[in-house]
């Protein structure tokens, strides 16, 4: 099978590529700040350096693939608050360009990787795939737009595209702007970590390998035009998460600095993944064991992250 992975040099994309043993894999990546060819150093693949918004390049790269998995996206909420133009350009227009290229090339299977943030915030219960989209940040709005574009290509043209929506990922090779690697690398360097607001915001956490396992399930068994939530094994408030990270690194709460809350900070995310579980999916990693192994990875690989750490 020939598989094209957009954004395959990023955190989640590179883990997915690593899981494609025995397949002919092509990675398309623009190599922005959060991507790194080193993430793929030990993996056999073809690499194309380019932009998913480049229709001419896509017309050359996409044909001949049996499966296209679309990870390429700008993904950091704080950066989208500071400036949303790049998020709309990459996430919405890039998805449209890719869907058109897949339609033109008659790709038999397309999987678009999205996020639980498109649903907005939920006080109680969990979102299923029929829940309305109520994005509350420029990032989330750009991903909701990309989802709608993908589904429109199914409804209008019959492009066989499925969508996955997942919660907060963590694991090795995650860029240090995201919460867990930022906290871990700050603590390893003797720095304090910033905790937004009252720390009561709740997120669903999933190890990146379990996320990739869910995507594989959709690639193999998902229906075109359908959305599949991929949930982890634990929902944690940021206070609870911080406490577990401090314990895993072996330091105390004196290393935490309270900072003003993020603008428009969603209070709680929660996913109902029963639709995917009906296809046989089950997460394999417990949160605490996965967090411990993630901390060990950052301890053992300072050369990967030290030049990437944010102040």
Secondary structure by P-SEA (a helix, b strand, c coil): cbbbbcccccaaaaaaaaaccccbbbbbbccccccccccccccbbbbbbcccccaaaaaaccccccbbbbccccccaaaaaaccaaaaaacaaaaaaaaaaaaaacccbbbbbbcccccccccccccccccccccccaaaaaaaaaaaaaaaaaaccccbbbbbbbcccccccccccccaaaaaaaaaacbbbbbcccccbbbbbbcaaaaaaaaaaaaccccccbbbbbbccccccaaaaaaaaaaaacccccccccccccccccccccccaaaaaaacccccccaaaaaaaaaaaaaaccccccccccc
